[in-house]
Every structure is written in C-alpha cells, then in structure tokens.
Amino acid sequence: MASSLRQNGFHGRIILIEKQPFYPYQRPPLSKSYLCGDIKLEQLFFRNEHFYKTNKIELIFGEVTAILKEKKAVVCNNQMVFYDELVLALGSVPKKLELYNKFNNVYYIADLHSTEILKKKLTEVKDVVIVGGGFVGLEFACIANKLGINTHVIVKNNKLLSRSVSNNLSEIIRNKHISDGIQINFESSIDKILISNNSIYKVKLSTSHEIKSDIIIVGIGSIVNDGIAFSSGLKTDNGIVVNEYLCTSDPNIYAIGDCASFLTELNEYSRLESVQNAVDQAKYLSSWLTGHHKDKYKSFPWFWSDQGEMKIQIAGNVKQGNYSVLKGCPTNTCYVNYCFNKKTLVAVETINSTLVHMAARQLFTQNSNNLPDLYELQKYSFDLVKLVKEKNKHNI
Ligand SMILES: Cc1cc2nc3c(=O)[nH]c(=O)nc-3n(C[C@H](O)[C@H](O)[C@H](O)COP(=O)(O)OP(=O)(O)OC[C@H]3O[C@@H](n4cnc5c(N)ncnc54)[C@H](O)[C@@H]3O)c2cc1C
C-alpha cells in the first residue's frame, strides 16, 4: 500500500506501523522455500531500509492498541499517531488448538519468529503429526517428507483442501502425496494424547490408530485480526466490513487484505486470505485515494501453492462451479481442471501447467463478460492457451 501510494504520485506523509520487529516480509515462503532453506532471510523482505528512507515512508515498530476515530488517531507505543486517512491491513492469525497450546512441541507456521523456531527443530525430529489438510499443513508435510521425517496428516473429513479446490483436484493431490509417502488419516481427529516432559510423544486417533509425534504442527485455518477495529466501533462481521470502495463504516478508515470483508461480484461478503487479494486491494485503494479513478473494486481471485513437485495454481472462483472437466497427464503430474457453472467457465485449476494458468488469468481479467463455455472449449480441444491467443488476435 505504502509503495503503491508513492507510485501513484502521493507526496504526503506515509506512516507504516508494524508490531513485529522486522521490516515487512512475505508470508508464503514461510511454509515453502524459506522453511526448507531454499531462500535466505533477506529474500523474505519486501523492501530494504534504503527503500523506506528514499521513499520517505516512516516505519514505526509497535502495536496499534486502539483507534480513536473521533480524534483521527491510533494509539501505538503509548502515543497518539494522527492520520487524515487510515488503512487497516491487519492480516489474520492461525486458529489455535487451545487444548494443546501448553505443550512444548506444538507449533504453528504463523510468522517469521515461529518459523525460525520450527526450522531449527526440524533438524532433530523423526516423526511429525500435522493437524489439518489445508494449504499450509500440506506444504509443510511435503517439506517434512522430503527431509525424511515420518509425516502423518490428520484430516477431519474425507477430502484434502476441502474449502478451496474441486473434488477432481483434491483427489489428484491426495494420490500424489500418498504415493510420495505422506501418511494421511482421513475422517479422524485426536482422541487422546500421551505426554512426557510437557511434550506430546504419541497421539491416539478417533480411528484407534496411534502415531508417534516428536512435533505437532497445527494448520487448521486462520482467524481474522479485527479486534481493534471492533473495539473502536467499526462494523465487523468475520472481518472489517468495507463497501465497494474498500471504505469501512468510518469514511476516513479503509481495510484491505486478509482482514477486509468485501462485497464480491456475487453480491455477498467475503474475506480472502491470499497475496493476490492483498496486493490487488492495495493497488486499487492507493490509486482511488490519489484520485486516479472512481471505479468500484472488482475482484478476480487467483492463488498458488507449492507442494513437493506440484505447483498448484487456481484462477477464478472454484466454489461457483457445479461440475468440471479434467484434462491431464499423470506421468508428468500435469493437470488442468476446468470448472463450469451452467456451462460457463468460472475457474481453472492447474497442476504444473503455468502457461494455462496465465492464460486463464488473462481470460478472467480481460474477457470477464465473455467467458468461454463448454462447447467453445471443446472446439479448441480444451487448449486454453490457444483459445486465449485467438481471442486476443481477434480482439474478442
Ligand atoms: C505460512 C503461510 C503461507 C501462505 N501461503 C500463501 C500462498 O502460497 N499463496 C497466497 O496467495 N497466500 C498465502 N498465504 C496468505 C498470505 O500470506 C496473506 O493472505 C497475505 O500476507 C495477507 O496480507 P495482509 O497484508 O492482509 O496481512 P499480513 O501479511 O498478515 O500482514 C499484516 C501485518 O499487520 C501486522 N499487525 C497486525 N495487527 C497489528 C497491530 N495491532 N499493530 C501493528 N501491526 C499489526 C502483523 O504483524 C502483520 O505483519 C500464506 C500465509 C501464511 C501464514
């Protein structure tokens, strides 16, 4: 948001407040390349000190503990920081398994600090239990498995990534993880834990299966960080409620990213936890605030996840789909799953097919009023790259 404001020619004062003692950094590598040591700490940071100085972005390290709307100020480090416009980008935090928090070997991949601790610990463990079959849990499972650690995932229902991907994609991902040696326990939960030295050394599942556990990783979703917004009287409802211009119930306060509950094209409120959503909303809002346009915010979701040899990429809204057509090549683990709603394409899920993903993103952003249907895709033998090229050539 801060850099985007400068790019849009904003010359006023920008104050960026961050409660963690680090320059703002990227979260996705924490469960991927940073955790397994493929990238260094410096590569996590969005910008370095020089950038903030030259762009006159004032960084305050401290926690905002209150928003005083009537004074147009926030409280941080026991001082008031005044604003003309306030943008809340508070993010979300991992949901906790409260019962197990007191044990020494229960971990969350939440932030840089917790990842550093986990990264060190990984060098000395043999058996890991992961609670949750979502993106973060599975990304971690792949890394642990690659390190030769016995990796067990506990999943409440009978499907991986149940909130985010189609049945087709979920099944491919499940089969790949199982064939790679990850042990997935579906329709199970922890029934009993065995403890020694304040650590859980074994878990007993609802299925009576027992698993040794040097460490337990919890990846059961996130909770929105909207506490200070709520206590200051801003409207919240599973997130800070914003209008079509990302403005909250206070005309001088905006919310973006994980913490914002915004109106989608389906006319329902939704909160997205993805880099695309945070970046798009920041870009939109900075150009809106600097008077570059008066448009309403329009969202087009896309997401990625790196799981072992699989680069999973999703463009569009999978939840809108009611049936899908899967194309692919199991030998190379390359797949494309086309999701339709009443014959119109609404999402494209890919594994190791980045060109198709990029074509889908282009299609959804540039041709959103003229999306292809099943017959048009059949005409192109489900070659989306070719279809998009043709559309571009003929400007349709
Ligand atoms: C392990 C992990 C892996 C992920 N992988 C992917 C992925 O593969 N693809 C993808 O698209 N997304 C992924 N995400 C999600 C993505 O990182 C988030 O959606 C994105 O970071 C949201 O940006 P944000 O600015 O809204 O919030 P954040 O990036 O969470 O930033 C919010 C910041 O606000 C600070 N803050 C909160 N409260 C206060 C306060 N009161 N005072 C001061 N500072 C405060 C926090 O410390 C934090 O630095 C992942 C997230 C995690 C944790």
The ligand as an SDF file (V2000), in Angstrom:
LIG
                    3D

 53 58  0  0  0  0  0  0  0  0999 V2000
    2.5980  -19.7970    6.1690 C   0  0  0  0  0  0  0  0  0  0  0  0
    1.7490  -19.0530    5.1730 C   0  0  0  0  0  0  0  0  0  0  0  0
    1.7480  -19.4420    3.8370 C   0  0  0  0  0  0  0  0  0  0  0  0
    0.9690  -18.7590    2.9050 C   0  0  0  0  0  0  0  0  0  0  0  0
    1.0000  -19.1490    1.5930 N   0  0  0  0  0  0  0  0  0  0  0  0
    0.2990  -18.4560    0.6710 C   0  0  0  0  0  0  0  0  0  0  0  0
    0.3690  -18.7920   -0.7120 C   0  0  0  0  0  0  0  0  0  0  0  0
    1.0300  -19.7500   -1.0990 O   0  0  0  0  0  0  0  0  0  0  0  0
   -0.3220  -18.0430   -1.6050 N   0  0  0  0  0  0  0  0  0  0  0  0
   -1.0770  -16.9690   -1.2040 C   0  0  0  0  0  0  0  0  0  0  0  0
   -1.6850  -16.3010   -2.0510 O   0  0  0  0  0  0  0  0  0  0  0  0
   -1.1800  -16.6450    0.1020 N   0  0  0  0  0  0  0  0  0  0  0  0
   -0.5090  -17.3500    1.0470 C   0  0  0  0  0  0  0  0  0  0  0  0
   -0.5860  -17.0010    2.3690 N   0  0  0  0  0  0  0  0  0  0  0  0
   -1.5040  -15.9220    2.7630 C   0  0  0  0  0  0  0  0  0  0  0  0
   -0.8690  -14.5540    2.5140 C   0  0  0  0  0  0  0  0  0  0  0  0
    0.4230  -14.5140    3.0410 O   0  0  0  0  0  0  0  0  0  0  0  0
   -1.7490  -13.4970    3.1520 C   0  0  0  0  0  0  0  0  0  0  0  0
   -3.0090  -13.5690    2.5310 O   0  0  0  0  0  0  0  0  0  0  0  0
   -1.1570  -12.1000    2.9800 C   0  0  0  0  0  0  0  0  0  0  0  0
    0.0660  -11.9940    3.6510 O   0  0  0  0  0  0  0  0  0  0  0  0
   -2.1430  -11.0860    3.5240 C   0  0  0  0  0  0  0  0  0  0  0  0
   -1.5590   -9.8330    3.5580 O   0  0  0  0  0  0  0  0  0  0  0  0
   -2.0730   -8.7660    4.6220 P   0  0  0  0  0  0  0  0  0  0  0  0
   -1.2660   -7.5420    4.3950 O   0  0  0  0  0  0  0  0  0  0  0  0
   -3.5390   -8.6850    4.5910 O   0  0  0  0  0  0  0  0  0  0  0  0
   -1.7120   -9.4050    6.0380 O   0  0  0  0  0  0  0  0  0  0  0  0
   -0.3030   -9.8460    6.6290 P   0  0  0  0  0  0  0  0  0  0  0  0
    0.6600  -10.1810    5.5610 O   0  0  0  0  0  0  0  0  0  0  0  0
   -0.6140  -10.8770    7.6550 O   0  0  0  0  0  0  0  0  0  0  0  0
    0.2160   -8.5230    7.3380 O   0  0  0  0  0  0  0  0  0  0  0  0
   -0.4550   -7.9730    8.4570 C   0  0  0  0  0  0  0  0  0  0  0  0
    0.5960   -7.2730    9.3030 C   0  0  0  0  0  0  0  0  0  0  0  0
   -0.0480   -6.4720   10.2750 O   0  0  0  0  0  0  0  0  0  0  0  0
    0.6700   -6.5850   11.4920 C   0  0  0  0  0  0  0  0  0  0  0  0
   -0.2750   -6.2460   12.5660 N   0  0  0  0  0  0  0  0  0  0  0  0
   -1.3970   -6.9100   12.9220 C   0  0  0  0  0  0  0  0  0  0  0  0
   -2.0200   -6.2770   13.9350 N   0  0  0  0  0  0  0  0  0  0  0  0
   -1.2720   -5.1810   14.2180 C   0  0  0  0  0  0  0  0  0  0  0  0
   -1.3870   -4.1290   15.1720 C   0  0  0  0  0  0  0  0  0  0  0  0
   -2.4150   -4.0610   16.0280 N   0  0  0  0  0  0  0  0  0  0  0  0
   -0.4250   -3.1730   15.1980 N   0  0  0  0  0  0  0  0  0  0  0  0
    0.6190   -3.2100   14.3160 C   0  0  0  0  0  0  0  0  0  0  0  0
    0.7800   -4.1890   13.3980 N   0  0  0  0  0  0  0  0  0  0  0  0
   -0.1510   -5.1490   13.3500 C   0  0  0  0  0  0  0  0  0  0  0  0
    1.1200   -8.0360   11.5200 C   0  0  0  0  0  0  0  0  0  0  0  0
    2.2310   -8.2080   12.3670 O   0  0  0  0  0  0  0  0  0  0  0  0
    1.4600   -8.2670   10.0600 C   0  0  0  0  0  0  0  0  0  0  0  0
    2.8120   -8.0140    9.7820 O   0  0  0  0  0  0  0  0  0  0  0  0
    0.1720  -17.6590    3.3280 C   0  0  0  0  0  0  0  0  0  0  0  0
    0.1700  -17.2690    4.6810 C   0  0  0  0  0  0  0  0  0  0  0  0
    0.9510  -17.9510    5.5950 C   0  0  0  0  0  0  0  0  0  0  0  0
    0.9510  -17.5180    7.0560 C   0  0  0  0  0  0  0  0  0  0  0  0
  1  2  1  0
  2  3  1  0
  2 52  2  0
  3  4  2  0
  4  5  1  0
  4 50  1  0
  5  6  2  0
  6  7  1  0
  6 13  1  0
  7  8  2  0
  7  9  1  0
  9 10  1  0
 10 11  2  0
 10 12  1  0
 12 13  2  0
 13 14  1  0
 14 15  1  0
 14 50  1  0
 15 16  1  0
 16 17  1  0
 16 18  1  0
 18 19  1  0
 18 20  1  0
 20 21  1  0
 20 22  1  0
 22 23  1  0
 23 24  1  0
 24 25  2  0
 24 26  1  0
 24 27  1  0
 27 28  1  0
 28 29  2  0
 28 30  1  0
 28 31  1  0
 31 32  1  0
 32 33  1  0
 33 34  1  0
 33 48  1  0
 34 35  1  0
 35 36  1  0
 35 46  1  0
 36 37  1  0
 36 45  1  0
 37 38  2  0
 38 39  1  0
 39 40  1  0
 39 45  2  0
 40 41  1  0
 40 42  2  0
 42 43  1  0
 43 44  2  0
 44 45  1  0
 46 47  1  0
 46 48  1  0
 48 49  1  0
 50 51  2  0
 51 52  1  0
 52 53  1  0
M  END
$$$$
